[in-house]
Amino acid sequence: QVQLVESGGGLVQPGGSLRLSCAGSGFTFSIYFMSWYRQAPGKERELVATITSGGGNTNYADSVKGRFTISRDNAKNTVYLQMNSLKPEDTAVYYCKVTIYGQTHWGQGTQVTVSS
């Protein structure tokens, strides 16, 4: 079955960097768009970034443009989120997502905490 496993979260100081990874299995990873979402306490889950199947096109939420970069390695069935210049408001659980034949699949999430 479809599985998405995120890793790379942690505690980081403001201005720091983290790289999240999401490993996919149980589906043909290379043909699907992949997305990162995040959910902060008391807030709705929001889209952070999306990357096309081949990696040639990306889109970002305005709040992360210029600071975050989404990328993928189809040979490793993995999508990444490089996060630089982190701010306390980036604190959230980060999830990767894929939609296959209209069904949405989520990973378990990885916690990112930005605090001094």
Backbone as numpy.savetxt, mean C-alpha at the origin, in Angstrom:
# Nx Ny Nz CAx CAy CAz Cx Cy Cz
-6.43 -19.98 -2.76 -7.26 -18.80 -2.76 -6.38 -17.55 -2.76
-7.02 -16.42 -3.02 -6.29 -15.16 -3.08 -5.77 -14.80 -1.69
-4.50 -14.47 -1.63 -3.90 -14.01 -0.37 -3.04 -12.79 -0.63
-3.14 -11.82 0.26 -2.30 -10.63 0.24 -1.69 -10.48 1.63
-0.38 -10.37 1.69 0.31 -10.29 2.98 1.19 -9.05 2.99
0.82 -8.09 3.83 1.59 -6.85 3.96 2.67 -7.01 5.03
3.74 -6.25 4.86 4.81 -6.20 5.85 5.52 -4.87 5.72
6.35 -4.57 6.71 7.20 -3.38 6.64 6.76 -2.22 7.50
5.63 -2.35 8.16 5.17 -1.26 9.02 6.02 -1.15 10.27
5.76 -0.10 11.04 6.51 0.10 12.28 6.35 1.50 12.80
7.20 1.81 13.78 7.22 3.14 14.39 8.36 3.94 13.78
8.07 5.14 13.33 9.09 5.98 12.71 8.88 7.42 13.16
9.96 8.18 13.24 9.86 9.58 13.62 9.38 10.43 12.45
8.76 11.55 12.74 8.38 12.47 11.65 9.58 12.81 10.78
9.34 12.81 9.48 10.42 13.04 8.52 11.13 11.78 8.07
10.83 10.67 8.71 11.47 9.41 8.38 10.83 8.70 7.20
11.34 7.50 6.92 10.89 6.72 5.77 10.59 5.28 6.18
9.69 4.68 5.43 9.40 3.25 5.55 9.07 2.73 4.16
9.33 1.44 3.94 8.88 0.80 2.71 8.00 -0.38 3.08
6.77 -0.32 2.62 5.83 -1.41 2.82 5.88 -2.37 1.63
5.64 -3.63 1.91 5.56 -4.65 0.87 4.24 -5.39 0.99
3.74 -5.85 -0.13 2.53 -6.67 -0.15 2.76 -7.81 -1.14
2.82 -9.02 -0.62 3.03 -10.19 -1.45 1.70 -10.85 -1.79
1.46 -11.06 -3.06 0.22 -11.67 -3.50 0.42 -13.11 -3.92
-0.61 -13.95 -3.71 -0.57 -15.33 -4.15 -2.00 -15.80 -4.43
-2.10 -16.88 -5.18 -3.41 -17.43 -5.49 -4.11 -16.79 -6.67
-3.41 -15.90 -7.36 -3.98 -15.26 -8.55 -2.83 -14.82 -9.46
-3.17 -14.47 -10.69 -2.15 -14.04 -11.65 -1.84 -12.58 -11.38
-0.87 -12.37 -10.53 -0.56 -11.04 -9.99 -0.32 -10.02 -11.11
0.38 -10.44 -12.14 0.88 -9.49 -13.13 -0.20 -8.85 -14.00
-1.43 -9.32 -13.95 -2.46 -8.78 -14.84 -3.44 -7.85 -14.14
-3.23 -7.63 -12.84 -4.18 -6.82 -12.07 -3.56 -5.53 -11.55
-4.40 -4.46 -11.58 -4.04 -3.26 -10.86 -3.94 -3.60 -9.38
-3.05 -2.93 -8.68 -2.91 -3.10 -7.24 -3.02 -1.73 -6.58
-3.57 -1.72 -5.37 -3.74 -0.46 -4.65 -3.32 -0.58 -3.19
-2.90 0.54 -2.65 -2.67 0.67 -1.21 -3.75 1.61 -0.65
-4.31 1.20 0.47 -5.26 2.01 1.23 -4.72 2.17 2.65
-5.32 3.09 3.38 -4.98 3.23 4.80 -6.23 3.62 5.59
-6.20 3.25 6.85 -7.30 3.59 7.74 -6.74 4.03 9.08
-7.01 5.28 9.40 -6.59 5.84 10.68 -7.71 5.61 11.70
-7.39 5.63 12.98 -8.41 5.41 14.01 -9.55 6.41 13.88
-10.78 5.89 13.86 -11.95 6.74 13.79 -12.24 7.33 12.43
-11.47 6.91 11.43 -11.68 7.44 10.08 -11.99 6.32 9.10
-12.53 6.70 7.95 -12.82 5.72 6.91 -11.53 5.31 6.20
-11.57 4.14 5.63 -10.44 3.68 4.83 -10.35 4.55 3.58
-9.13 4.97 3.24 -8.96 5.85 2.10 -7.90 5.31 1.15
-8.10 5.60 -0.14 -7.16 5.19 -1.16 -5.89 6.04 -1.07
-4.74 5.36 -1.08 -3.45 6.06 -1.04 -2.82 6.10 -2.42
-2.75 4.94 -3.09 -2.07 4.88 -4.38 -2.52 3.65 -5.15
-2.46 3.75 -6.46 -2.79 2.64 -7.35 -1.74 2.53 -8.44
-1.46 1.29 -8.86 -0.51 1.06 -9.94 -1.12 0.10 -10.94
-0.92 0.37 -12.22 -1.46 -0.52 -13.25 -0.70 -1.83 -13.30
-1.23 -2.77 -14.07 -0.71 -4.13 -14.06 0.77 -4.20 -14.44
1.15 -3.41 -15.43 2.55 -3.41 -15.87 3.43 -2.42 -15.13
2.82 -1.62 -14.30 3.58 -0.65 -13.52 3.82 0.67 -14.22
3.26 0.82 -15.42 3.57 2.02 -16.18 2.82 3.27 -15.76
1.74 3.09 -15.03 0.96 4.25 -14.59 0.62 4.13 -13.12
0.65 5.26 -12.44 0.36 5.31 -11.01 -0.52 6.52 -10.71
-1.26 6.40 -9.63 -2.07 7.52 -9.14 -1.95 7.59 -7.63
-2.02 8.82 -7.12 -1.83 9.04 -5.69 -2.89 9.97 -5.12
-3.20 9.77 -3.85 -4.01 10.74 -3.13 -3.21 12.04 -3.02
-3.91 13.16 -3.04 -3.23 14.45 -2.96 -2.38 14.55 -1.70
-2.82 13.92 -0.63 -2.13 14.05 0.65 -0.76 13.38 0.66
-0.49 12.50 -0.30 0.80 11.78 -0.30 1.64 12.05 -1.55
1.09 12.80 -2.48 1.83 13.09 -3.72 3.17 13.74 -3.41
4.21 13.24 -4.08 5.54 13.79 -3.87 6.28 13.18 -2.69
5.58 12.43 -1.87 6.22 11.79 -0.70 6.21 10.27 -0.79
5.16 9.71 -1.36 5.01 8.25 -1.46 5.19 7.82 -2.90
5.73 6.60 -3.07 5.89 6.02 -4.40 5.43 4.57 -4.37
4.50 4.24 -5.25 4.05 2.85 -5.39 4.81 2.22 -6.55
5.20 0.97 -6.37 5.90 0.25 -7.43 5.56 -1.23 -7.29
5.97 -2.01 -8.27 5.68 -3.44 -8.20 6.79 -4.22 -8.90
6.92 -5.47 -8.47 7.84 -6.41 -9.10 7.00 -7.64 -9.43
6.60 -7.75 -10.68 5.71 -8.86 -11.05 6.41 -10.22 -10.99
7.72 -10.22 -11.09 8.46 -11.48 -10.96 8.39 -12.01 -9.53
8.20 -11.09 -8.59 8.12 -11.48 -7.17 6.70 -11.41 -6.63
5.73 -11.09 -7.50 4.32 -10.97 -7.07 4.18 -10.03 -5.88
4.87 -8.91 -5.95 4.92 -8.00 -4.81 4.71 -6.57 -5.27
3.93 -5.83 -4.48 3.76 -4.40 -4.68 4.33 -3.68 -3.45
4.92 -2.53 -3.70 5.61 -1.79 -2.65 4.99 -0.40 -2.49
5.19 0.15 -1.30 4.86 1.56 -1.07 6.03 2.18 -0.32
6.79 2.99 -1.03 7.90 3.71 -0.41 7.33 5.01 0.15
7.50 5.22 1.44 6.94 6.38 2.12 8.08 7.22 2.70
8.21 8.42 2.20 9.24 9.35 2.66 8.59 10.57 3.31
9.40 11.31 4.04 8.91 12.54 4.70 7.61 12.29 5.46
7.63 11.24 6.24 6.40 10.84 6.94 5.98 11.88 7.97
4.66 12.00 8.10 4.05 12.96 9.02 3.19 12.20 10.03
2.94 12.80 11.19 2.06 12.12 12.16 0.70 11.76 11.57
0.20 12.56 10.65 -1.10 12.26 10.05 -1.07 11.08 9.08
0.12 10.54 8.81 0.21 9.32 8.02 0.00 8.07 8.88
-0.11 8.25 10.18 -0.33 7.12 11.08 -1.64 6.43 10.73
-1.56 5.12 10.47 -2.74 4.35 10.06 -2.34 2.89 9.89
-3.34 2.06 9.71 -3.10 0.70 9.23 -3.16 0.76 7.71
-2.14 0.23 7.07 -2.04 0.25 5.62 -2.38 -1.13 5.06
-3.24 -1.12 4.04 -3.72 -2.36 3.42 -3.43 -2.34 1.93
-3.14 -3.50 1.37 -3.13 -3.59 -0.09 -4.42 -4.28 -0.53
-4.78 -3.99 -1.76 -6.05 -4.44 -2.29 -5.94 -4.84 -3.75
-6.67 -5.89 -4.11 -6.81 -6.25 -5.52 -8.28 -6.61 -5.75
-8.78 -6.25 -6.92 -10.15 -6.60 -7.30 -10.08 -7.56 -8.48
-10.66 -8.73 -8.29 -10.61 -9.79 -9.30 -12.04 -10.19 -9.64
-12.42 -10.04 -10.92 -13.78 -10.35 -11.36 -14.82 -9.72 -10.44
-14.59 -8.48 -10.08 -15.54 -7.73 -9.27 -15.48 -8.01 -7.78
-14.65 -8.94 -7.36 -14.53 -9.24 -5.93 -13.27 -8.61 -5.37
-13.43 -7.88 -4.28 -12.31 -7.18 -3.67 -11.66 -8.05 -2.60
-10.33 -8.07 -2.64 -9.56 -8.84 -1.66 -8.61 -7.89 -0.95
-8.52 -8.04 0.38 -7.67 -7.20 1.21 -6.66 -8.05 1.95
-5.52 -7.45 2.23 -4.58 -8.06 3.14 -5.01 -7.80 4.58
-4.19 -8.26 5.52 -4.52 -8.11 6.94 -4.11 -6.74 7.47
-3.30 -6.03 6.72 -2.86 -4.70 7.11 -1.57 -4.70 7.89
-0.88 -3.56 7.83 0.34 -3.37 8.60 0.29 -1.97 9.23
0.62 -1.88 10.50 0.49 -0.63 11.25 1.70 0.27 10.98
1.41 1.51 10.65 2.44 2.54 10.53 2.13 3.62 11.55
3.10 3.89 12.41 2.94 4.93 13.43 4.06 5.95 13.27
3.68 7.20 13.08 4.65 8.28 12.92 4.56 9.16 14.17
5.59 9.11 14.97 5.57 9.82 16.24 6.98 10.04 16.74
7.17 11.14 17.44 8.47 11.40 18.05 8.47 10.90 19.50
